[in-house]
């Protein structure tokens, strides 16, 4: 499992991509899972802030980009929206909002190998506004791609993401 938590709220909140690919093995078909969580302040009955609440969304299998390899997948990735909606509380004295205060996400799957398995994982943040339908299956999984995982043929899509380095693990 791979997990991340935003340390600072991004100014651009569009469709980010969390993806992985493997070498010397396969990702078992339909074993992938993910969740995206938004954190915000919550209100009590009087609209006073009374702590934090989380809203977690699980990505359905139909929303994943996958690349087949033999009996399973060579790579899997999902495109998820960084939510921007604030919670609103209304009283006789006014309207109060609780904006999002943080984001986190997880990516998990099962893999099989008969050799040394190497896993590559990357999270790519959209640094400009992108359309879900333009992005969600517009990439393949390749070591020459963003973070060593996500390869866009379109240079305009490639430049819409921050190009953050990925991580790898061999075992």
N, C-alpha and C positions, 0 to 999 in steps of 0.2 A: 504494500500500500504506500502511496505517496500522498503527503498532506502539505498544505501551505496555508499561511495566514498572512493577510496584508498587514504590513506595519504602519502604513500611511494610506489614507483614502486617495484614490486616483482622481485627477480632474476629469479625465475622459472615462465614461462608463458606457461601454458598448459590448460587443461580443468577443470575449476572450476564448482562447483555445488551450486545453490541457490535454497533452498527448504523450504516448509512449510507443517505443518500438523495441524489438528484441533481436539479438543475434545469437545463433546457435541454439535456437529453440522456437517454440510457438506459444502464442497466447491462446489459451483454450477458448474455443468459440462460445460466445454469449456469457463468458464469465466476468466481463468487465462491469464495473459499477462506479458510480460517482455521486457526489452530493455537493451542492453549492449552498453556503449559508450566509445570510445577511444578518448582522446584529444591529439592534437599535435600542434606544431608551424606551421603556414602557411607562404608561401612565396608570395612576390609581383612579378611583372613582371621582376624585376632585381635580383631575388633570395635573396632578403633581407627579414629577418623575419618581418612579419607585423601583428602579433597577433596570436590568437589561432583559431583552427577549430576543430570540433567534427565530428565523424563518429558514427552514432547510428545504431545498428542492432536489429531488432525485431525477437524474437524467434517464429517460426511457431508452431501451436498446435501439429503438427505431431512429433515434436522434444521433447515433454514433457514426463516425466515419471509420471504416475498417478497411484493411488491406489483407486479403487472404494469402496464406502461405501453407501449402500442404494440408494438414489436418486442422489447422487453426488460423490464427491471424499473425501477420508480421508486425502490424501496428494498429493501434486504436486511438481515437481521440474524440473529444466532444467540444462543441462550441456552446458556451453559456453566457447569458446576459448578466452583467453587473447591474443589479436592480438600483433604481434611483428613487423609488417611492418612499415618502415619509409617512409616518403614522400621524393621524390628526385626532385631536381631542377637543371637543367643544363644550364650553360652559356658558353661563350667563355673562361671564366677564371677558370672554374672548375665545379665540381659536389658537390652539397650541400645536406645534409640530415637533415630532421626534425624528430627525433625519437618521439615515444609516450611519452607524459608527464603526463598522468593520465588516470585512469579508473573510471567508475561509473556504477551502475546497479540499476534497479528497478524490483520489483516483485509485481504483483497485482492480485486480484481475488475477487469474491463476495462469501459470505458465508451465510448460513441460520442456524437458531437455534431456539429452543423453550425453551431454558434454558440458563445458563451462558456459553458463548462460550469462549474457551481458544485457542489461536493461538500460535504456536511455529514456529519460523523462524530461519534458519541458512544459513550462507554462508561458504562453505568449499573450501579453496584454495589448489590446488594440489601442494604439496611440492616437487614432482618429476614428471617427464614426464609421462603422461598416455595417452592411446589410447581412443578416443571417443567411439568406438564401444564396448570396454571393460567396460566402465563406465556408459554410458548414461541410461541404464535401469538395472543396476546391483545392485540396492539397493531398499529397502522397506522403509516405514515410521514408525518409532518406537521410543519410548522414550529412549531406550537403545542405540540408534545410535549416531553418531557424532552430536554435537550441540543439542541433544535431538530430532533429526528429521531423519537423514539419517543413515540407518542401512545396512552396507555391510556384506554379509555372508563371503566373501573372506577377510581374514586378510591382504593379500598383497594389495588389493585395499584400505582397511581401513587405512593402514599405509602410503599410498601414499598421504593422505590429512592431513592438519595441525591440525585437531581436535579442532578448535576454538569453544568456547561456543556459544550457541544460545541465543535467547531472547524469552520471552513469554509475552502475554497480555491476561488478562481475562476481559470480559465485558458482 
